[in-house]
Amino acid sequence: MAVEDISRAVLAFNLAGVTELVQKEIDAGTDIDTILNEALIGAMDEVGKRFSDGELYVPEMLMAAQTMKAGLALLKPHLTGDSARAKGTVVIGTVKGDLHDIGKNLVAMMLEGAGFNVVDLGVDVAAETFVQAAGDNGAGVVALSALLTTTMPAMEGTIKALQEAGLTVKIMVGGAPVTSGFADRIGAQGFSADAPGAVELARKLMAAQGGSS
């Protein structure tokens, strides 16, 4: 099946193959949601499973995510209405004072691969920028990243700012020094130690917000 061929190409990090196969299916009139959900999102779910099972590592996840994004770029002009926002919007960024972005970038790509609309604010992001972006984009989830113990307090400050703004968003946190206990203490609704876990957490939090998952 063509959909399975696309998934196999993603899992083989075959960027040229993915773009060729996705375009072929678009030209053939294959349902866009089928290509998105069964081929691309399905492949990234398999990538996450293989990572969790120790079969893939971070570099392979990055390659798979970049390959998937090439296919997604072809689909985006054809995604309208519910298809474009089926999973909800996640605002993500590395908190103020922290310039690390590899982990954050991987999570962002995996979230996009899972069908979320992702607004990536980059690094060294002030609390008020998170608030503005969450409000402007109607985010259901805000994801905060920190790789330094010295910038972890900025997570708490950002959460307080989001709460004070009256935004009904779910907040997830991650990064090497971050723990589930810390997440609980600062008022976050969830914590993940890796990108596949972040995708599953985002799905749960978005469902709790009333979005589909």
Secondary structure as a PSIPRED ss2 file (coil, helix, strand):
# PSIPRED VFORMAT (PSIPRED V4.0)

   1 M C   1.000  0.000  0.000
   2 A H   0.000  1.000  0.000
   3 V H   0.000  1.000  0.000
   4 E H   0.000  1.000  0.000
   5 D H   0.000  1.000  0.000
   6 I H   0.000  1.000  0.000
   7 S H   0.000  1.000  0.000
   8 R H   0.000  1.000  0.000
   9 A H   0.000  1.000  0.000
  10 V H   0.000  1.000  0.000
  11 L H   0.000  1.000  0.000
  12 A C   1.000  0.000  0.000
  13 F C   1.000  0.000  0.000
  14 N C   1.000  0.000  0.000
  15 L H   0.000  1.000  0.000
  16 A H   0.000  1.000  0.000
  17 G H   0.000  1.000  0.000
  18 V H   0.000  1.000  0.000
  19 T H   0.000  1.000  0.000
  20 E H   0.000  1.000  0.000
  21 L H   0.000  1.000  0.000
  22 V H   0.000  1.000  0.000
  23 Q H   0.000  1.000  0.000
  24 K H   0.000  1.000  0.000
  25 E H   0.000  1.000  0.000
  26 I H   0.000  1.000  0.000
  27 D H   0.000  1.000  0.000
  28 A C   1.000  0.000  0.000
  29 G C   1.000  0.000  0.000
  30 T C   1.000  0.000  0.000
  31 D C   1.000  0.000  0.000
  32 I H   0.000  1.000  0.000
  33 D H   0.000  1.000  0.000
  34 T H   0.000  1.000  0.000
  35 I H   0.000  1.000  0.000
  36 L H   0.000  1.000  0.000
  37 N H   0.000  1.000  0.000
  38 E H   0.000  1.000  0.000
  39 A H   0.000  1.000  0.000
  40 L H   0.000  1.000  0.000
  41 I H   0.000  1.000  0.000
  42 G H   0.000  1.000  0.000
  43 A H   0.000  1.000  0.000
  44 M H   0.000  1.000  0.000
  45 D H   0.000  1.000  0.000
  46 E H   0.000  1.000  0.000
  47 V H   0.000  1.000  0.000
  48 G H   0.000  1.000  0.000
  49 K H   0.000  1.000  0.000
  50 R H   0.000  1.000  0.000
  51 F H   0.000  1.000  0.000
  52 S H   0.000  1.000  0.000
  53 D C   1.000  0.000  0.000
  54 G C   1.000  0.000  0.000
  55 E C   1.000  0.000  0.000
  56 L C   1.000  0.000  0.000
  57 Y C   1.000  0.000  0.000
  58 V H   0.000  1.000  0.000
  59 P H   0.000  1.000  0.000
  60 E H   0.000  1.000  0.000
  61 M H   0.000  1.000  0.000
  62 L H   0.000  1.000  0.000
  63 M H   0.000  1.000  0.000
  64 A H   0.000  1.000  0.000
  65 A H   0.000  1.000  0.000
  66 Q H   0.000  1.000  0.000
  67 T H   0.000  1.000  0.000
  68 M H   0.000  1.000  0.000
  69 K H   0.000  1.000  0.000
  70 A H   0.000  1.000  0.000
  71 G H   0.000  1.000  0.000
  72 L H   0.000  1.000  0.000
  73 A H   0.000  1.000  0.000
  74 L H   0.000  1.000  0.000
  75 L H   0.000  1.000  0.000
  76 K H   0.000  1.000  0.000
  77 P H   0.000  1.000  0.000
  78 H H   0.000  1.000  0.000
  79 L C   1.000  0.000  0.000
  80 T C   1.000  0.000  0.000
  81 G H   0.000  1.000  0.000
  82 D H   0.000  1.000  0.000
  83 S H   0.000  1.000  0.000
  84 A H   0.000  1.000  0.000
  85 R H   0.000  1.000  0.000
  86 A C   1.000  0.000  0.000
  87 K C   1.000  0.000  0.000
  88 G C   1.000  0.000  0.000
  89 T E   0.000  0.000  1.000
  90 V E   0.000  0.000  1.000
  91 V E   0.000  0.000  1.000
  92 I E   0.000  0.000  1.000
  93 G E   0.000  0.000  1.000
  94 T E   0.000  0.000  1.000
  95 V E   0.000  0.000  1.000
  96 K C   1.000  0.000  0.000
  97 G C   1.000  0.000  0.000
  98 D C   1.000  0.000  0.000
  99 L C   1.000  0.000  0.000
 100 H C   1.000  0.000  0.000
 101 D C   1.000  0.000  0.000
 102 I H   0.000  1.000  0.000
 103 G H   0.000  1.000  0.000
 104 K H   0.000  1.000  0.000
 105 N H   0.000  1.000  0.000
 106 L H   0.000  1.000  0.000
 107 V H   0.000  1.000  0.000
 108 A H   0.000  1.000  0.000
 109 M H   0.000  1.000  0.000
 110 M H   0.000  1.000  0.000
 111 L H   0.000  1.000  0.000
 112 E H   0.000  1.000  0.000
 113 G H   0.000  1.000  0.000
 114 A C   1.000  0.000  0.000
 115 G C   1.000  0.000  0.000
 116 F C   1.000  0.000  0.000
 117 N E   0.000  0.000  1.000
 118 V E   0.000  0.000  1.000
 119 V E   0.000  0.000  1.000
 120 D E   0.000  0.000  1.000
 121 L C   1.000  0.000  0.000
 122 G C   1.000  0.000  0.000
 123 V C   1.000  0.000  0.000
 124 D C   1.000  0.000  0.000
 125 V E   0.000  0.000  1.000
 126 A C   1.000  0.000  0.000
 127 A H   0.000  1.000  0.000
 128 E H   0.000  1.000  0.000
 129 T H   0.000  1.000  0.000
 130 F H   0.000  1.000  0.000
 131 V H   0.000  1.000  0.000
 132 Q H   0.000  1.000  0.000
 133 A H   0.000  1.000  0.000
 134 A H   0.000  1.000  0.000
 135 G H   0.000  1.000  0.000
 136 D H   0.000  1.000  0.000
 137 N H   0.000  1.000  0.000
 138 G C   1.000  0.000  0.000
 139 A C   1.000  0.000  0.000
 140 G C   1.000  0.000  0.000
 141 V E   0.000  0.000  1.000
 142 V E   0.000  0.000  1.000
 143 A E   0.000  0.000  1.000
 144 L E   0.000  0.000  1.000
 145 S E   0.000  0.000  1.000
 146 A C   1.000  0.000  0.000
 147 L C   1.000  0.000  0.000
 148 L C   1.000  0.000  0.000
 149 T C   1.000  0.000  0.000
 150 T C   1.000  0.000  0.000
 151 T C   1.000  0.000  0.000
 152 M H   0.000  1.000  0.000
 153 P H   0.000  1.000  0.000
 154 A H   0.000  1.000  0.000
 155 M H   0.000  1.000  0.000
 156 E H   0.000  1.000  0.000
 157 G H   0.000  1.000  0.000
 158 T H   0.000  1.000  0.000
 159 I H   0.000  1.000  0.000
 160 K H   0.000  1.000  0.000
 161 A H   0.000  1.000  0.000
 162 L H   0.000  1.000  0.000
 163 Q H   0.000  1.000  0.000
 164 E H   0.000  1.000  0.000
 165 A C   1.000  0.000  0.000
 166 G C   1.000  0.000  0.000
 167 L C   1.000  0.000  0.000
 168 T C   1.000  0.000  0.000
 169 V C   1.000  0.000  0.000
 170 K E   0.000  0.000  1.000
 171 I E   0.000  0.000  1.000
 172 M E   0.000  0.000  1.000
 173 V E   0.000  0.000  1.000
 174 G E   0.000  0.000  1.000
 175 G C   1.000  0.000  0.000
 176 A C   1.000  0.000  0.000
 177 P C   1.000  0.000  0.000
 178 V C   1.000  0.000  0.000
 179 T C   1.000  0.000  0.000
 180 S H   0.000  1.000  0.000
 181 G H   0.000  1.000  0.000
 182 F H   0.000  1.000  0.000
 183 A H   0.000  1.000  0.000
 184 D H   0.000  1.000  0.000
 185 R H   0.000  1.000  0.000
 186 I H   0.000  1.000  0.000
 187 G C   1.000  0.000  0.000
 188 A C   1.000  0.000  0.000
 189 Q C   1.000  0.000  0.000
 190 G E   0.000  0.000  1.000
 191 F E   0.000  0.000  1.000
 192 S C   1.000  0.000  0.000
 193 A C   1.000  0.000  0.000
 194 D C   1.000  0.000  0.000
 195 A H   0.000  1.000  0.000
 196 P H   0.000  1.000  0.000
 197 G H   0.000  1.000  0.000
 198 A H   0.000  1.000  0.000
 199 V H   0.000  1.000  0.000
 200 E H   0.000  1.000  0.000
 201 L H   0.000  1.000  0.000
 202 A H   0.000  1.000  0.000
 203 R H   0.000  1.000  0.000
 204 K H   0.000  1.000  0.000
 205 L H   0.000  1.000  0.000
 206 M H   0.000  1.000  0.000
 207 A H   0.000  1.000  0.000
 208 A H   0.000  1.000  0.000
 209 Q C   1.000  0.000  0.000
 210 G C   1.000  0.000  0.000
 211 G C   1.000  0.000  0.000
 212 S C   1.000  0.000  0.000
 213 S C   1.000  0.000  0.000
